[in-house]
C-alpha cells in the first residue's frame, strides 16, 4: 500500500511522529540520534533508505537551533544514503517571524532557513500554518502548506453555540484573513483588536473595531502563542467590550517565557491548541485543550506519496 514510504522522526516531537505512523499503519524508520560530548549532533540511519520516499518529521520549535540543525543533518544523512525523495515535514516552522526587512540592517531569517533546508537536500516541504503565507515562496522546492483551522473549528462546533452567540475576534490586523475563514465556517460577527507593537517583546491593545460584543462568546484565533502577551491583551479588550466568555485558540503552542503565568492569570474560559509542538508539563496552563493534527499530516503524507492532490483536503 505504501511501497518505499519511510517515516523518520527526529527528537523534536517523537509522540506526534508515532501518531502519524499509527494513522498510516506503518512503523517509524530506525534512526539513532545522539549528542557528542561537545554538543554536536550525531545521526545514523539504522535501515536502508536507498530508493525510498522519505518523510522526516521534525518541528523546529524550542530549542529552535538544536531542532533545526538536527533536521538539516537528518536530511543530509538521507541524501547521502541515496533516498529517492526527501520531504521535510515541519509542523511548526521556526524563524518565521522575520520574513521581511522592516528596518535597516536586519536579516530575512525565514529566507535564510528556507535556503538551508533546500541546500541540505530536501526535495519538498510539508508544513502547517506559517506565520506568513508568503514564506512558501522563499523555498526553491515545492511546499505543501496545511491549515489546522478545520480541526480547531470542529472542536468549537462541539460547544453548540449558535452564530448569534459568537464573535470571532482577530487579535491584530494581520490575522483578519484567518479570522474571516473562521467566520465562514462557524458564523458569528467579526471584530478586530487594534494592536500596536512597541518592541519585539512588548505590545499594547487599546481599541476594538466592530464592537461592542453584546454578551457574545468571543473566539480568538492566532497562528501561534509565544509569550502570551498579545492574545491575553486581546482577550481583555474583548471582555471590556462586552464579551460574555473568551476562548483563545492557536495552531502552535510555543509557550515560552512568562506565557503559562499570563494564561493562568487571564480571564479565559479555555485555551485550545494543536499538538504541532510538544509541551512539557511545566509549560501547560490550566484550562488547556489539545487537538491532534496527526490525521491531517498523515493524510497529506499519504497523498504526497501517491502523487495525489493535497489541496483537496481543504476544498
Beta strands, then each sheet from edge to edge (+ up, - down):
strand 1: 5-9
strand 2: 31-35
strand 3: 41-45
strand 4: 53-57
strand 5: 85-90
strand 6: 124-128
strand 7: 142-146
strand 8: 166-170
strand 9: 189-197
strand 10: 203-209
strand 11: 217-225
strand 12: 245-253
strand 13: 270-274
strand 14: 288-291
sheet 1: 1+ 4+ 5+ 6+ 7+
sheet 2: 2+ 3-
sheet 3: 10+ 9- 8- 11- 12- 13- 14-
end
